[in-house]
Amino acid sequence: MRLRVTGRVQGVGFRYFIVREAQRLGLCGYAANRADGSVEIHAQGADAALKELLEVARRGPRHARVDDLESEFTDWIHSLTGFEVQLR
């Protein structure tokens, strides 16, 4: 699954919040800031866990404000292991 989250999502711990939740759910992937101020999330794992991460991302951490969330299901990326913040 690929998500793009816009709003006040940079500088508020959003990526680290997503990493903690994704690890709790047993997902693999990463969260990264984008130059346009959004956060991009790539996650793979069980459908139920992906749906839960989607809901978590809609909410975000306490100081975040999610204005929009785009989601799409993508092909499995076999090289992903664990879940981490990706620095770009």
N, C-alpha and C positions, 0 to 999 in steps of 0.2 A: 504494500500500500504506500502511496506517496501522498503526503499532505503538504499544503502550503497555507500557512496561518498568517494573517495580517492583523494589524492593530498595534497596541502597545505590547509588543512581544520580544523586543530586544532591550537588554539592560535591566530585566526584571527577574532573571533566573528561569526563563521559560524553557530553554534547552535542557538545563539540568533537571528541572521538574519532569520533563518528558523522559529523560534517560532513567530516572528513578522509577517512574511508573512502568516504562517498557521493560526494565529489568525485572520488576516485580511480576509482570505478566509473562515473562519468559520469551520475550521477543528479541529478534536480532535487528540491527540497523543503526541509524544515526540521526541526529538532529543538527542542523547547521543554520547559522545566520546567512541571509542573502543580502546583497548590496542594496536592494530596494527597501530594506527594513523589515521584511517578512522572515519567517522561520520555515525552513523546509525539513520535512521529516520523511525518512524512508524506513519502513518497518516490515518485517516478515515474520510469520508464525501462524499459529492457529487462528481461525476465523473469529472465534469468540473473543480472543485476546485482542485482535486487531480492532474489533468493534468497540471494545472497552477503551482502548487507547484513543480511538476517534472521539469518544465522549469526553475523556480526560482532556484532550487537546482543545475541545470546544470551551471548556471551563478555564483551563490554564491555572497558574499559581495565583496566589492572593493579589499581587500587585500588577498583574497583567490585565489587559483588556483585549479580548478577541473580537475583532470586527467582522472577519470573514474567514472561512475555512473551506478550501477546495480539496477534494479527495478523489483519488482514482486508484483502482487496483492495477498493478503492473506485474510483469513477469518476475519470477523468483530470481534473486541474485545469489548464486551459490557461494560466493566468496565472503558473504557477511557472517561474522561471528560476534556474539555479544552485542551490546548497544552502547553507543558512545556519542559524545559531542564531537562533531567534525569541524575542525578549524579550516577556514578558507581564506 
